[in-house]
Each structure stands twice: as C-alpha cells, then as structure tokens.
C-alpha cells in the first residue's frame, strides 16, 4: 500500500501557490514542494492540521491510500 499526497491538486483547486500555503501555515516552502511532488518522507500531524485549516478541507482530501 502507498499513501498519496494530493496537496498539489488541492492547491490548484483553491487557486493557491505553494509559497502562499507556506506563508499561511508556517511550513517551510521546500517542505510544501516535497509534499506537492509526493516525495516527502514524513508528514507531521500538526502540519497536516494546519494545511487542512488553511485549505478548509478534510484529511481525506489531502491523503489517499492506494493498494
């Protein structure tokens, strides 16, 4: 199984740049970029909560579990 991070899709849907998300959440822009490219090794829960709050979405909108 693999966890897919759909952050890039959510940013496009919300017409928001990676830079703007980084600024609003306090997450480093390189970390946001890694998440958008689905190359992040770990995703702290507090960062996931900040992203969901800023994008006004649920965790399931950001993460997907694929077999």
mmCIF file as gemmi writes it, N, C-alpha and C atoms, coordinates in Angstrom:
data_model
loop_
_atom_site.group_PDB
_atom_site.id
_atom_site.type_symbol
_atom_site.label_atom_id
_atom_site.label_alt_id
_atom_site.label_comp_id
_atom_site.label_asym_id
_atom_site.label_entity_id
_atom_site.label_seq_id
_atom_site.pdbx_PDB_ins_code
_atom_site.Cartn_x
_atom_site.Cartn_y
_atom_site.Cartn_z
_atom_site.occupancy
_atom_site.B_iso_or_equiv
_atom_site.pdbx_formal_charge
_atom_site.auth_seq_id
_atom_site.auth_asym_id
_atom_site.pdbx_PDB_model_num
ATOM 1 N N . UNK Axp A 1 ? 0.84 -1.182 0 1 0 ? 1 A 1
ATOM 2 C CA . UNK Axp A 1 ? 0 0 0 1 0 ? 1 A 1
ATOM 3 C C . UNK Axp A 1 ? 0.881 1.24 0 1 0 ? 1 A 1
ATOM 4 N N . UNK Axp A 2 ? 0.335 2.294 -0.54 1 0 ? 2 A 1
ATOM 5 C CA . UNK Axp A 2 ? 1.082 3.542 -0.667 1 0 ? 2 A 1
ATOM 6 C C . UNK Axp A 2 ? 0.168 4.718 -0.316 1 0 ? 2 A 1
ATOM 7 N N . UNK Axp A 3 ? 0.715 5.676 0.422 1 0 ? 3 A 1
ATOM 8 C CA . UNK Axp A 3 ? -0.016 6.898 0.747 1 0 ? 3 A 1
ATOM 9 C C . UNK Axp A 3 ? 0.328 7.936 -0.318 1 0 ? 3 A 1
ATOM 10 N N . UNK Axp A 4 ? -0.688 8.483 -0.958 1 0 ? 4 A 1
ATOM 11 C CA . UNK Axp A 4 ? -0.525 9.51 -1.974 1 0 ? 4 A 1
ATOM 12 C C . UNK Axp A 4 ? -0.934 10.849 -1.373 1 0 ? 4 A 1
ATOM 13 N N . UNK Axp A 5 ? -0.072 11.839 -1.517 1 0 ? 5 A 1
ATOM 14 C CA . UNK Axp A 5 ? -0.37 13.186 -1.034 1 0 ? 5 A 1
ATOM 15 C C . UNK Axp A 5 ? -0.907 13.985 -2.219 1 0 ? 5 A 1
ATOM 16 N N . UNK Axp A 6 ? -2.137 14.457 -2.095 1 0 ? 6 A 1
ATOM 17 C CA . UNK Axp A 6 ? -2.811 15.168 -3.184 1 0 ? 6 A 1
ATOM 18 C C . UNK Axp A 6 ? -2.814 16.682 -2.959 1 0 ? 6 A 1
ATOM 19 N N . UNK Axp A 7 ? -1.76 17.174 -2.336 1 0 ? 7 A 1
ATOM 20 C CA . UNK Axp A 7 ? -1.705 18.595 -1.991 1 0 ? 7 A 1
ATOM 21 C C . UNK Axp A 7 ? -1.671 19.476 -3.236 1 0 ? 7 A 1
ATOM 22 N N . UNK Axp A 8 ? -0.94 19.063 -4.249 1 0 ? 8 A 1
ATOM 23 C CA . UNK Axp A 8 ? -0.854 19.859 -5.472 1 0 ? 8 A 1
ATOM 24 C C . UNK Axp A 8 ? -2.233 20.069 -6.085 1 0 ? 8 A 1
ATOM 25 N N . UNK Axp A 9 ? -3.053 19.027 -6.097 1 0 ? 9 A 1
ATOM 26 C CA . UNK Axp A 9 ? -4.414 19.121 -6.63 1 0 ? 9 A 1
ATOM 27 C C . UNK Axp A 9 ? -5.259 20.081 -5.799 1 0 ? 9 A 1
ATOM 28 N N . UNK Axp A 10 ? -5.1 20.022 -4.482 1 0 ? 10 A 1
ATOM 29 C CA . UNK Axp A 10 ? -5.871 20.902 -3.6 1 0 ? 10 A 1
ATOM 30 C C . UNK Axp A 10 ? -5.455 22.366 -3.78 1 0 ? 10 A 1
ATOM 31 N N . UNK Axp A 11 ? -4.164 22.599 -3.982 1 0 ? 11 A 1
ATOM 32 C CA . UNK Axp A 11 ? -3.709 23.971 -4.207 1 0 ? 11 A 1
ATOM 33 C C . UNK Axp A 11 ? -4.276 24.51 -5.518 1 0 ? 11 A 1
ATOM 34 N N . UNK Axp A 12 ? -4.276 23.683 -6.547 1 0 ? 12 A 1
ATOM 35 C CA . UNK Axp A 12 ? -4.849 24.091 -7.835 1 0 ? 12 A 1
ATOM 36 C C . UNK Axp A 12 ? -6.332 24.397 -7.676 1 0 ? 12 A 1
ATOM 37 N N . UNK Axp A 13 ? -7.028 23.531 -6.969 1 0 ? 13 A 1
ATOM 38 C CA . UNK Axp A 13 ? -8.47 23.719 -6.748 1 0 ? 13 A 1
ATOM 39 C C . UNK Axp A 13 ? -8.754 25.023 -6.005 1 0 ? 13 A 1
ATOM 40 N N . UNK Axp A 14 ? -7.888 25.367 -5.065 1 0 ? 14 A 1
ATOM 41 C CA . UNK Axp A 14 ? -8.068 26.584 -4.257 1 0 ? 14 A 1
ATOM 42 C C . UNK Axp A 14 ? -7.348 27.797 -4.839 1 0 ? 14 A 1
ATOM 43 N N . UNK Axp A 15 ? -6.762 27.628 -6.018 1 0 ? 15 A 1
ATOM 44 C CA . UNK Axp A 15 ? -6.032 28.717 -6.687 1 0 ? 15 A 1
ATOM 45 C C . UNK Axp A 15 ? -5.018 29.362 -5.744 1 0 ? 15 A 1
ATOM 46 N N . UNK Axp A 16 ? -4.204 28.513 -5.126 1 0 ? 16 A 1
ATOM 47 C CA . UNK Axp A 16 ? -3.216 28.965 -4.163 1 0 ? 16 A 1
ATOM 48 C C . UNK Axp A 16 ? -1.845 28.428 -4.566 1 0 ? 16 A 1
ATOM 49 N N . UNK Axp A 17 ? -0.825 29.233 -4.39 1 0 ? 17 A 1
ATOM 50 C CA . UNK Axp A 17 ? 0.536 28.803 -4.708 1 0 ? 17 A 1
ATOM 51 C C . UNK Axp A 17 ? 1.156 28.079 -3.51 1 0 ? 17 A 1
ATOM 52 N N . UNK Axp A 18 ? 2.215 27.341 -3.793 1 0 ? 18 A 1
ATOM 53 C CA . UNK Axp A 18 ? 2.957 26.685 -2.721 1 0 ? 18 A 1
ATOM 54 C C . UNK Axp A 18 ? 3.518 27.734 -1.757 1 0 ? 18 A 1
ATOM 55 N N . UNK Axp A 19 ? 3.994 28.829 -2.306 1 0 ? 19 A 1
ATOM 56 C CA . UNK Axp A 19 ? 4.572 29.897 -1.488 1 0 ? 19 A 1
ATOM 57 C C . UNK Axp A 19 ? 3.524 30.485 -0.531 1 0 ? 19 A 1
ATOM 58 N N . UNK Axp A 20 ? 2.329 30.697 -1.052 1 0 ? 20 A 1
ATOM 59 C CA . UNK Axp A 20 ? 1.265 31.258 -0.211 1 0 ? 20 A 1
ATOM 60 C C . UNK Axp A 20 ? 0.87 30.279 0.889 1 0 ? 20 A 1
ATOM 61 N N . UNK Axp A 21 ? 0.773 28.981 0.557 1 0 ? 21 A 1
ATOM 62 C CA . UNK Axp A 21 ? 0.452 27.98 1.582 1 0 ? 21 A 1
ATOM 63 C C . UNK Axp A 21 ? 1.536 27.953 2.648 1 0 ? 21 A 1
ATOM 64 N N . UNK Axp A 22 ? 2.788 28.009 2.227 1 0 ? 22 A 1
ATOM 65 C CA . UNK Axp A 22 ? 3.891 28.017 3.191 1 0 ? 22 A 1
ATOM 66 C C . UNK Axp A 22 ? 3.786 29.218 4.123 1 0 ? 22 A 1
ATOM 67 N N . UNK Axp A 23 ? 3.494 30.365 3.558 1 0 ? 23 A 1
ATOM 68 C CA . UNK Axp A 23 ? 3.37 31.597 4.362 1 0 ? 23 A 1
ATOM 69 C C . UNK Axp A 23 ? 2.218 31.496 5.358 1 0 ? 23 A 1
ATOM 70 N N . UNK Axp A 24 ? 1.078 30.975 4.916 1 0 ? 24 A 1
ATOM 71 C CA . UNK Axp A 24 ? -0.11 30.913 5.776 1 0 ? 24 A 1
ATOM 72 C C . UNK Axp A 24 ? -0.021 29.839 6.858 1 0 ? 24 A 1
ATOM 73 N N . UNK Axp A 25 ? 0.756 28.781 6.599 1 0 ? 25 A 1
ATOM 74 C CA . UNK Axp A 25 ? 0.844 27.68 7.563 1 0 ? 25 A 1
ATOM 75 C C . UNK Axp A 25 ? 2.096 27.732 8.425 1 0 ? 25 A 1
ATOM 76 N N . UNK Axp A 26 ? 3.11 28.465 7.964 1 0 ? 26 A 1
ATOM 77 C CA . UNK Axp A 26 ? 4.383 28.468 8.684 1 0 ? 26 A 1
ATOM 78 C C . UNK Axp A 26 ? 5.237 27.252 8.374 1 0 ? 26 A 1
ATOM 79 N N . UNK Axp A 27 ? 4.831 26.469 7.38 1 0 ? 27 A 1
ATOM 80 C CA . UNK Axp A 27 ? 5.605 25.304 6.943 1 0 ? 27 A 1
ATOM 81 C C . UNK Axp A 27 ? 6.615 25.797 5.907 1 0 ? 27 A 1
ATOM 82 N N . UNK Axp A 28 ? 7.848 25.317 5.992 1 0 ? 28 A 1
ATOM 83 C CA . UNK Axp A 28 ? 8.885 25.734 5.042 1 0 ? 28 A 1
ATOM 84 C C . UNK Axp A 28 ? 8.45 25.432 3.607 1 0 ? 28 A 1
ATOM 85 N N . UNK Axp A 29 ? 8.743 26.343 2.686 1 0 ? 29 A 1
ATOM 86 C CA . UNK Axp A 29 ? 8.34 26.166 1.288 1 0 ? 29 A 1
ATOM 87 C C . UNK Axp A 29 ? 8.95 24.907 0.668 1 0 ? 29 A 1
ATOM 88 N N . UNK Axp A 30 ? 10.222 24.56 0.938 1 0 ? 30 A 1
ATOM 89 C CA . UNK Axp A 30 ? 10.745 23.309 0.391 1 0 ? 30 A 1
ATOM 90 C C . UNK Axp A 30 ? 9.965 22.072 0.866 1 0 ? 30 A 1
ATOM 91 N N . UNK Axp A 31 ? 9.468 22.123 2.09 1 0 ? 31 A 1
ATOM 92 C CA . UNK Axp A 31 ? 8.654 21.011 2.602 1 0 ? 31 A 1
ATOM 93 C C . UNK Axp A 31 ? 7.326 20.929 1.862 1 0 ? 31 A 1
ATOM 94 N N . UNK Axp A 32 ? 6.718 22.068 1.603 1 0 ? 32 A 1
ATOM 95 C CA . UNK Axp A 32 ? 5.468 22.11 0.837 1 0 ? 32 A 1
ATOM 96 C C . UNK Axp A 32 ? 5.718 21.567 -0.567 1 0 ? 32 A 1
ATOM 97 N N . UNK Axp A 33 ? 6.835 21.946 -1.167 1 0 ? 33 A 1
ATOM 98 C CA . UNK Axp A 33 ? 7.183 21.471 -2.504 1 0 ? 33 A 1
ATOM 99 C C . UNK Axp A 33 ? 7.334 19.949 -2.518 1 0 ? 33 A 1
ATOM 100 N N . UNK Axp A 34 ? 8.01 19.389 -1.526 1 0 ? 34 A 1
ATOM 101 C CA . UNK Axp A 34 ? 8.165 17.938 -1.437 1 0 ? 34 A 1
ATOM 102 C C . UNK Axp A 34 ? 6.811 17.245 -1.321 1 0 ? 34 A 1
ATOM 103 N N . UNK Axp A 35 ? 5.905 17.827 -0.536 1 0 ? 35 A 1
ATOM 104 C CA . UNK Axp A 35 ? 4.568 17.24 -0.407 1 0 ? 35 A 1
ATOM 105 C C . UNK Axp A 35 ? 3.829 17.293 -1.738 1 0 ? 35 A 1
ATOM 106 N N . UNK Axp A 36 ? 3.953 18.402 -2.45 1 0 ? 36 A 1
ATOM 107 C CA . UNK Axp A 36 ? 3.272 18.546 -3.739 1 0 ? 36 A 1
ATOM 108 C C . UNK Axp A 36 ? 3.799 17.55 -4.767 1 0 ? 36 A 1
ATOM 109 N N . UNK Axp A 37 ? 5.082 17.221 -4.67 1 0 ? 37 A 1
ATOM 110 C CA . UNK Axp A 37 ? 5.672 16.261 -5.605 1 0 ? 37 A 1
ATOM 111 C C . UNK Axp A 37 ? 5.555 14.834 -5.085 1 0 ? 37 A 1
ATOM 112 N N . UNK Axp A 38 ? 4.912 14.668 -3.927 1 0 ? 38 A 1
ATOM 113 C CA . UNK Axp A 38 ? 4.702 13.363 -3.299 1 0 ? 38 A 1
ATOM 114 C C . UNK Axp A 38 ? 6.042 12.694 -2.981 1 0 ? 38 A 1
ATOM 115 N N . UNK Axp A 39 ? 6.999 13.493 -2.527 1 0 ? 39 A 1
ATOM 116 C CA . UNK Axp A 39 ? 8.331 12.99 -2.219 1 0 ? 39 A 1
ATOM 117 C C . UNK Axp A 39 ? 8.717 13.197 -0.762 1 0 ? 39 A 1
ATOM 118 N N . UNK Axp A 40 ? 7.769 13.507 0.07 1 0 ? 40 A 1
ATOM 119 C CA . UNK Axp A 40 ? 8.086 13.75 1.477 1 0 ? 40 A 1
ATOM 120 C C . UNK Axp A 40 ? 8.233 12.425 2.214 1 0 ? 40 A 1
ATOM 121 N N . UNK Axp A 41 ? 9.208 12.365 3.111 1 0 ? 41 A 1
ATOM 122 C CA . UNK Axp A 41 ? 9.457 11.144 3.875 1 0 ? 41 A 1
ATOM 123 C C . UNK Axp A 41 ? 8.539 11.048 5.094 1 0 ? 41 A 1
ATOM 124 N N . UNK Axp A 42 ? 8.197 12.209 5.655 1 0 ? 42 A 1
ATOM 125 C CA . UNK Axp A 42 ? 7.292 12.204 6.81 1 0 ? 42 A 1
ATOM 126 C C . UNK Axp A 42 ? 6.448 13.473 6.785 1 0 ? 42 A 1
ATOM 127 N N . UNK Axp A 43 ? 5.273 13.348 7.37 1 0 ? 43 A 1
ATOM 128 C CA . UNK Axp A 43 ? 4.34 14.474 7.386 1 0 ? 43 A 1
ATOM 129 C C . UNK Axp A 43 ? 3.813 14.629 8.808 1 0 ? 43 A 1
ATOM 130 N N . UNK Axp A 44 ? 4.371 15.591 9.57 1 0 ? 44 A 1
ATOM 131 C CA . UNK Axp A 44 ? 3.904 15.789 10.946 1 0 ? 44 A 1
ATOM 132 C C . UNK Axp A 44 ? 2.401 16.096 10.986 1 0 ? 44 A 1
ATOM 133 N N . UNK Axp A 45 ? 1.729 15.536 11.948 1 0 ? 45 A 1
ATOM 134 C CA . UNK Axp A 45 ? 0.274 15.723 12.064 1 0 ? 45 A 1
ATOM 135 C C . UNK Axp A 45 ? -0.101 17.183 12.253 1 0 ? 45 A 1
ATOM 136 N N . UNK Axp A 46 ? 0.731 17.942 12.978 1 0 ? 46 A 1
ATOM 137 C CA . UNK Axp A 46 ? 0.389 19.356 13.171 1 0 ? 46 A 1
ATOM 138 C C . UNK Axp A 46 ? 0.461 20.111 11.842 1 0 ? 46 A 1
ATOM 139 N N . UNK Axp A 47 ? 1.382 19.73 10.959 1 0 ? 47 A 1
ATOM 140 C CA . UNK Axp A 47 ? 1.443 20.357 9.636 1 0 ? 47 A 1
ATOM 141 C C . UNK Axp A 47 ? 0.225 19.988 8.81 1 0 ? 47 A 1
ATOM 142 N N . UNK Axp A 48 ? -0.182 18.733 8.884 1 0 ? 48 A 1
ATOM 143 C CA . UNK Axp A 48 ? -1.371 18.293 8.157 1 0 ? 48 A 1
ATOM 144 C C . UNK Axp A 48 ? -2.603 19.053 8.651 1 0 ? 48 A 1
ATOM 145 N N . UNK Axp A 49 ? -2.698 19.256 9.948 1 0 ? 49 A 1
ATOM 146 C CA . UNK Axp A 49 ? -3.824 20.006 10.518 1 0 ? 49 A 1
ATOM 147 C C . UNK Axp A 49 ? -3.812 21.459 10.041 1 0 ? 49 A 1
ATOM 148 N N . UNK Axp A 50 ? -2.628 22.079 9.989 1 0 ? 50 A 1
ATOM 149 C CA . UNK Axp A 50 ? -2.518 23.465 9.51 1 0 ? 50 A 1
ATOM 150 C C . UNK Axp A 50 ? -2.954 23.574 8.049 1 0 ? 50 A 1
ATOM 151 N N . UNK Axp A 51 ? -2.514 22.615 7.233 1 0 ? 51 A 1
ATOM 152 C CA . UNK Axp A 51 ? -2.875 22.61 5.81 1 0 ? 51 A 1
ATOM 153 C C . UNK Axp A 51 ? -4.385 22.48 5.65 1 0 ? 51 A 1
ATOM 154 N N . UNK Axp A 52 ? -4.988 21.559 6.38 1 0 ? 52 A 1
ATOM 155 C CA . UNK Axp A 52 ? -6.441 21.367 6.296 1 0 ? 52 A 1
ATOM 156 C C . UNK Axp A 52 ? -7.188 22.617 6.745 1 0 ? 52 A 1
ATOM 157 N N . UNK Axp A 53 ? -6.676 23.28 7.757 1 0 ? 53 A 1
ATOM 158 C CA . UNK Axp A 53 ? -7.326 24.504 8.248 1 0 ? 53 A 1
ATOM 159 C C . UNK Axp A 53 ? -7.266 25.609 7.191 1 0 ? 53 A 1
ATOM 160 N N . UNK Axp A 54 ? -6.105 25.817 6.599 1 0 ? 54 A 1
ATOM 161 C CA . UNK Axp A 54 ? -5.936 26.879 5.606 1 0 ? 54 A 1
ATOM 162 C C . UNK Axp A 54 ? -6.745 26.581 4.339 1 0 ? 54 A 1
ATOM 163 N N . UNK Axp A 55 ? -6.745 25.317 3.912 1 0 ? 55 A 1
ATOM 164 C CA . UNK Axp A 55 ? -7.465 24.949 2.692 1 0 ? 55 A 1
ATOM 165 C C . UNK Axp A 55 ? -8.936 24.63 2.945 1 0 ? 55 A 1
ATOM 166 N N . UNK Axp A 56 ? -9.336 24.66 4.224 1 0 ? 56 A 1
ATOM 167 C CA . UNK Axp A 56 ? -10.715 24.375 4.608 1 0 ? 56 A 1
ATOM 168 C C . UNK Axp A 56 ? -11.171 23.032 4.027 1 0 ? 56 A 1
ATOM 169 N N . UNK Axp A 57 ? -10.401 21.976 4.359 1 0 ? 57 A 1
ATOM 170 C CA . UNK Axp A 57 ? -10.71 20.648 3.832 1 0 ? 57 A 1
ATOM 171 C C . UNK Axp A 57 ? -10.48 19.594 4.908 1 0 ? 57 A 1
ATOM 172 N N . UNK Axp A 58 ? -10.792 18.355 4.576 1 0 ? 58 A 1
ATOM 173 C CA . UNK Axp A 58 ? -10.569 17.22 5.474 1 0 ? 58 A 1
ATOM 174 C C . UNK Axp A 58 ? -9.262 16.525 5.109 1 0 ? 58 A 1
ATOM 175 N N . UNK Axp A 59 ? -8.751 15.729 6.02 1 0 ? 59 A 1
ATOM 176 C CA . UNK Axp A 59 ? -7.524 14.969 5.774 1 0 ? 59 A 1
ATOM 177 C C . UNK Axp A 59 ? -7.675 14.083 4.539 1 0 ? 59 A 1
ATOM 178 N N . UNK Axp A 60 ? -8.845 13.518 4.358 1 0 ? 60 A 1
ATOM 179 C CA . UNK Axp A 60 ? -9.069 12.629 3.212 1 0 ? 60 A 1
ATOM 180 C C . UNK Axp A 60 ? -8.999 13.368 1.877 1 0 ? 60 A 1
ATOM 181 N N . UNK Axp A 61 ? -9.107 14.692 1.904 1 0 ? 61 A 1
ATOM 182 C CA . UNK Axp A 61 ? -8.94 15.477 0.683 1 0 ? 61 A 1
ATOM 183 C C . UNK Axp A 61 ? -7.458 15.62 0.309 1 0 ? 61 A 1
ATOM 184 N N . UNK Axp A 62 ? -6.592 15.439 1.295 1 0 ? 62 A 1
ATOM 185 C CA . UNK Axp A 62 ? -5.145 15.607 1.1 1 0 ? 62 A 1
ATOM 186 C C . UNK Axp A 62 ? -4.446 14.264 0.898 1 0 ? 62 A 1
ATOM 187 N N . UNK Axp A 63 ? -4.863 13.257 1.662 1 0 ? 63 A 1
ATOM 188 C CA . UNK Axp A 63 ? -4.202 11.954 1.636 1 0 ? 63 A 1
ATOM 189 C C . UNK Axp A 63 ? -5.095 10.889 1.027 1 0 ? 63 A 1
ATOM 190 N N . UNK Axp A 64 ? -4.471 9.982 0.277 1 0 ? 64 A 1
ATOM 191 C CA . UNK Axp A 64 ? -5.199 8.863 -0.315 1 0 ? 64 A 1
ATOM 192 C C . UNK Axp A 64 ? -4.359 7.601 -0.124 1 0 ? 64 A 1
ATOM 193 N N . UNK Axp A 65 ? -4.999 6.509 0.232 1 0 ? 65 A 1
ATOM 194 C CA . UNK Axp A 65 ? -4.311 5.225 0.404 1 0 ? 65 A 1
ATOM 195 C C . UNK Axp A 65 ? -4.575 4.368 -0.807 1 0 ? 65 A 1
ATOM 196 N N . UNK Axp A 66 ? -3.504 4.008 -1.536 1 0 ? 66 A 1
ATOM 197 C CA . UNK Axp A 66 ? -3.65 3.18 -2.743 1 0 ? 66 A 1
ATOM 198 C C . UNK Axp A 66 ? -3.021 1.82 -2.51 1 0 ? 66 A 1
ATOM 199 N N . UNK Axp A 67 ? -3.66 0.828 -3.061 1 0 ? 67 A 1
ATOM 200 C CA . UNK Axp A 67 ? -3.112 -0.529 -2.969 1 0 ? 67 A 1
ATOM 201 C C . UNK Axp A 67 ? -2.087 -0.765 -4.032 1 0 ? 67 A 1
